[in-house]
Amino acid sequence: MFDMNAVSPNFLETMGIELLSGRMVNESDGPEAPRVAVMNETAERTLFGGRAVGRTFTMNEREIEVVGVVKDTKYSSLREVVSPGFIDSWQQRPGGLYRVNFAVRSTRSTGELEPIIRSLIADADSRLPVTRFRSQGDELELQAAKERVFAQLLTLFGGFALLLSCIGLHGVMSFSVAQRRSEMGVHLALGAAPLSIIGMILRQVIRLTAGGLVIGLLAARQVSPLIDSMLFGVEPGDAHTMVTAALLMAVVALGAGFFPAWCASRVDPLKSLVPSGGS
């Protein structure tokens, strides 16, 4: 599928679309001139497999010369996959245009520009309706709003899952320390330093965490392609993201295990060695 957009001279420059080779559409591309078009990188690669400037293709039984190649851009949404696209001169469009979008580049604010532009359009033809007036920044903000809400929800659920993991690990380690209370007392009675007790407990935490991370990373690699459509701006198997998440989990796990380890290091050896109910 190919996209075709008709523009006036200077439109591409106004929108800041980068020219890679050749030239943009200009005033010389009038109704009587040979029909020309500028194409994006994807169209150049798809149609010609290489340099396209100076080459021709046929559309609607009309031969069109490629005069320039521009960088790929997205039109309707941030998630869309860029498709092959052509940009021709509106003056060379048979039958004219049924809808027109005007692009204005200015240092003035939207509030200042809107009445000026509406007045200019009304002066040109009072029958022309202005259906929408929006800055490029507003357009991007509108497109990103849905993605931002989605990301915030996922962050909230992820934080909740992380909290549950922290509570679960803290409970497991507290139970393990309680079961090994007498062992800790023996170590302390034989002269073990409190820091060595903390280190012994944290090593157990590290072993549990390492095992969980290995399983989790392997599972993430397998299921990540299934959520590709839900991601934006990051690849499903992005190594940087996975490593960051793993490090965060490791830090949280060590934090969850530190308090039980600290409590174990402060056990009274005499009390811990006396059996429950003993004298």
C-alpha angles and dihedrals in degrees: 000000000000128000119217123193127179116215139174124239114288094019094113091046090049091053091048095239109165119240111220100181140351120012141302127252108281144177093280091066094087133150094276097044123093109278113260138178142189116223134198127243093262092054091048091051094043099044103033106013090223144010109009105176110116094017125111139221134184125242126170089354091301125116114231126193120216108230100169147010123218133191118273113267136181122236115179106026144358091244098052119116110238110250128196108284139188128199118200136173116276088219089065096051111112112226095020128246130302096198132027132196118200121207120201125185114203143144090229123099123258091250091057095044101047099071091043094052094043089052093050092050091048090050090052094048124344090203093065110102121216103214100176138013117189137148121237089246091055090049092052091045090053091049092047096045094081092046091049094051090047091050092048091052092049090048090051093050091044091051090049091050089049090051091051090049090051092050092046094050091046090052093048093049093045090053091047092051091048090052091050096044094117091048090053090049091053091050092050093044090054091054104268113159118241089240091059090054090051090049092050092053094044090051087058089050090050092051091051092045094047091052092048093047093051091051092043095049092048091049091047091053090053099046100034094089088059091064097044092113091055095055128086126189094001134077118240093243097036106162095205092055093047094048091048091050091048092051091048091052091048092052092047091048092051090048091050092050097044098076095054088045091051091049090050091053090057096052114132104239093212095052094044092052094050110092116240108275092015126130 
